[in-house]
Amino acid sequence: MTVGTKMIHIKPGMGPECQLTFPREGHQRPGQEQADLIICFEQIDHPRFRRFMHDIILEHEISLVDAFKAGPIHIKTLENE
């Protein structure tokens, strides 16, 4: 059995309904045809953000005073920036 590394690019919006298939890159057994490598995605919950279709939603409560000021609101991104 050969162990290897495969780099894959996860595109925005890929979720549980998506899968990547790499033909003949799965199990390798002598005398048998190689199987396909299939990667399925699992979406896990995030403490601050949630997904709606291809969008990422953040619900953030602000005071009435801040709403009237219409100033900037600072939030952390998914990468904590």
LUMMIZA-190276 format. One record per residue (C-alpha): residue number from 0; residue in one letter; chain; x, z, y. Coordinates in Angstrom, 3 decimals. Layout:
<node k="NUM" r="a" c="A" X="X" Z="Z" Y="Y"/>
...
***
This chain:
<node k="0" r="m" c="A" X="0.000" Z="0.000" Y="0.000"/>
<node k="1" r="t" c="A" X="1.280" Z="-0.931" Y="3.453"/>
<node k="2" r="v" c="A" X="0.570" Z="1.272" Y="6.447"/>
<node k="3" r="g" c="A" X="0.591" Z="-0.373" Y="9.854"/>
<node k="4" r="t" c="A" X="-0.534" Z="-0.087" Y="13.424"/>
<node k="5" r="k" c="A" X="-3.093" Z="-2.288" Y="15.132"/>
<node k="6" r="m" c="A" X="-3.610" Z="-2.341" Y="18.900"/>
<node k="7" r="i" c="A" X="-7.200" Z="-3.000" Y="19.935"/>
<node k="8" r="h" c="A" X="-8.724" Z="-3.400" Y="23.373"/>
<node k="9" r="i" c="A" X="-11.919" Z="-1.413" Y="23.962"/>
<node k="10" r="k" c="A" X="-14.028" Z="-3.254" Y="26.523"/>
<node k="11" r="p" c="A" X="-16.337" Z="-1.427" Y="28.959"/>
<node k="12" r="g" c="A" X="-19.791" Z="-0.979" Y="27.498"/>
<node k="13" r="m" c="A" X="-18.743" Z="-0.973" Y="23.850"/>
<node k="14" r="g" c="A" X="-20.883" Z="1.566" Y="22.063"/>
<node k="15" r="p" c="A" X="-22.293" Z="2.486" Y="18.666"/>
<node k="16" r="e" c="A" X="-23.914" Z="-0.929" Y="18.238"/>
<node k="17" r="c" c="A" X="-20.519" Z="-2.683" Y="18.481"/>
<node k="18" r="q" c="A" X="-18.018" Z="-3.248" Y="15.732"/>
<node k="19" r="l" c="A" X="-14.749" Z="-5.129" Y="15.481"/>
<node k="20" r="t" c="A" X="-13.937" Z="-7.076" Y="12.324"/>
<node k="21" r="f" c="A" X="-10.450" Z="-8.209" Y="11.387"/>
<node k="22" r="p" c="A" X="-10.677" Z="-10.541" Y="8.376"/>
<node k="23" r="r" c="A" X="-8.299" Z="-9.817" Y="5.485"/>
<node k="24" r="e" c="A" X="-6.567" Z="-6.908" Y="7.252"/>
<node k="25" r="g" c="A" X="-8.165" Z="-4.116" Y="5.195"/>
<node k="26" r="h" c="A" X="-7.222" Z="-2.669" Y="1.796"/>
<node k="27" r="q" c="A" X="-4.356" Z="-4.434" Y="0.065"/>
<node k="28" r="r" c="A" X="-4.339" Z="-4.143" Y="-3.711"/>
<node k="29" r="p" c="A" X="-2.185" Z="-6.213" Y="-6.041"/>
<node k="30" r="g" c="A" X="-4.134" Z="-8.964" Y="-7.748"/>
<node k="31" r="q" c="A" X="-7.180" Z="-8.594" Y="-5.503"/>
<node k="32" r="e" c="A" X="-8.286" Z="-10.330" Y="-2.353"/>
<node k="33" r="q" c="A" X="-7.658" Z="-8.355" Y="0.820"/>
<node k="34" r="a" c="A" X="-10.710" Z="-6.692" Y="2.331"/>
<node k="35" r="d" c="A" X="-11.748" Z="-6.954" Y="5.960"/>
<node k="36" r="l" c="A" X="-10.829" Z="-4.183" Y="8.383"/>
<node k="37" r="i" c="A" X="-14.010" Z="-3.097" Y="10.196"/>
<node k="38" r="i" c="A" X="-13.879" Z="-0.686" Y="13.140"/>
<node k="39" r="c" c="A" X="-17.163" Z="0.972" Y="14.145"/>
<node k="40" r="f" c="A" X="-17.591" Z="2.936" Y="17.368"/>
<node k="41" r="e" c="A" X="-19.117" Z="6.344" Y="17.846"/>
<node k="42" r="q" c="A" X="-20.287" Z="7.513" Y="21.243"/>
<node k="43" r="i" c="A" X="-19.707" Z="11.193" Y="21.956"/>
<node k="44" r="d" c="A" X="-21.307" Z="13.216" Y="24.720"/>
<node k="45" r="h" c="A" X="-19.342" Z="14.005" Y="27.865"/>
<node k="46" r="p" c="A" X="-19.922" Z="17.280" Y="29.765"/>
<node k="47" r="r" c="A" X="-20.498" Z="15.543" Y="33.155"/>
<node k="48" r="f" c="A" X="-21.219" Z="11.871" Y="32.538"/>
<node k="49" r="r" c="A" X="-23.783" Z="10.042" Y="30.414"/>
<node k="50" r="r" c="A" X="-24.171" Z="6.398" Y="29.524"/>
<node k="51" r="f" c="A" X="-27.232" Z="4.265" Y="30.215"/>
<node k="52" r="m" c="A" X="-26.779" Z="0.825" Y="28.667"/>
<node k="53" r="h" c="A" X="-23.551" Z="-0.462" Y="30.367"/>
<node k="54" r="d" c="A" X="-23.648" Z="2.068" Y="33.218"/>
<node k="55" r="i" c="A" X="-22.093" Z="5.512" Y="33.482"/>
<node k="56" r="i" c="A" X="-24.342" Z="8.049" Y="35.210"/>
<node k="57" r="l" c="A" X="-23.339" Z="11.273" Y="36.957"/>
<node k="58" r="e" c="A" X="-26.045" Z="13.553" Y="38.319"/>
<node k="59" r="h" c="A" X="-24.646" Z="15.702" Y="41.136"/>
<node k="60" r="e" c="A" X="-26.716" Z="18.148" Y="43.157"/>
<node k="61" r="i" c="A" X="-26.064" Z="18.332" Y="46.905"/>
<node k="62" r="s" c="A" X="-27.524" Z="20.537" Y="49.610"/>
<node k="63" r="l" c="A" X="-30.090" Z="19.271" Y="52.102"/>
<node k="64" r="v" c="A" X="-27.545" Z="19.753" Y="54.887"/>
<node k="65" r="d" c="A" X="-24.988" Z="17.544" Y="53.092"/>
<node k="66" r="a" c="A" X="-27.689" Z="14.918" Y="52.516"/>
<node k="67" r="f" c="A" X="-28.526" Z="14.831" Y="56.234"/>
<node k="68" r="k" c="A" X="-24.850" Z="14.628" Y="57.213"/>
<node k="69" r="a" c="A" X="-24.415" Z="11.601" Y="54.937"/>
<node k="70" r="g" c="A" X="-20.725" Z="12.407" Y="54.586"/>
<node k="71" r="p" c="A" X="-18.565" Z="11.667" Y="51.577"/>
<node k="72" r="i" c="A" X="-19.055" Z="13.534" Y="48.324"/>
<node k="73" r="h" c="A" X="-15.926" Z="14.110" Y="46.255"/>
<node k="74" r="i" c="A" X="-16.258" Z="14.025" Y="42.470"/>
<node k="75" r="k" c="A" X="-13.753" Z="13.736" Y="39.658"/>
<node k="76" r="t" c="A" X="-13.673" Z="10.504" Y="37.677"/>
<node k="77" r="l" c="A" X="-13.573" Z="10.189" Y="33.905"/>
<node k="78" r="e" c="A" X="-9.776" Z="10.311" Y="34.190"/>
<node k="79" r="n" c="A" X="-9.996" Z="13.568" Y="36.254"/>
<node k="80" r="e" c="A" X="-8.772" Z="11.870" Y="39.422"/>
***
